[in-house]
Amino acid sequence: PDHEPKKPFTEPETTRGPIVLKPQMSPIGKVVGSLFFALFWNGIVSVFVFQAWKCWERGHPDWFLSVFLVPFVLVGLASFGFVGHFLLALANPRPRLTLASGQPCLGDTLQIDWHFTGRASRNGHLKIILEGREEATYRRGTDTHTDREVFSTLNLVDTGNDWEIPRGSANLAVPDDTMHSFSGANNKIIWEIKVSGDISRWPDVDQNFPITVQPLRVEDL
């Protein structure tokens, strides 16, 4: 039977007007996530630590179990360190990003406005980049692995000027010879705006804001 011819590519629908970007994970979310991992990990490890301790208490130490548990205990202690790190980071100034067009296309000019809430003067240096990466998930035996490869890193802001850090705007042309956002069963193309701020003797500002990059517009083909 005859097949219908493929329809020509049409211009993707984009979100018109400025939108405020949402971070991939809020500072409070990082605290909750790290605390959950620390409690879960240490809860499991503590069962085996208790068994090893009982062996020592009875005068028949299990050296293999004791040595085997050392790296797991160290990971557990480090996990609580991360909880403390993210708790301190709650006091950091927080970036707010506004994207002029909600879903820019390849070849468009990306325009962002940023401002910080809190004491933005604590930031000694501000860097904002647009990053594109590919994620491929595959199975190896019974395990599932995800490989990540960054294919594009574009600089939006890189400044240490006190008067520029609290708020500003930046423009960047999204390359038209790269890949638009994509989400499949095993492969993804992810675009993110990454904000980092250096704070002396304190956890740094570190937040990611996912965005959607659409394919080329029909008139650009």
Buried (B, 14 or more C-beta within 10 A) or exposed (E): EEEEEEEEEEBBEBEEEEBEBEBBEEBEEBBBBBBEBBBEBBEEBEEBBEEBEEBEEEEEEBEEEBEEBEEBBEBBEEBBEBBEBBBEBEEBBBBBBBBBBBBBBBBBEBBBBBBBEEEBEBBEBBBBBBBBBBBEEEEEEEEEEEEEEEEBEBEBBEBEEEEEBBEBEBEBEBBBEBBBBEEEEEEBBBBBBBBBBBBEEEBBBBBBBEBBBBBBBEEEE
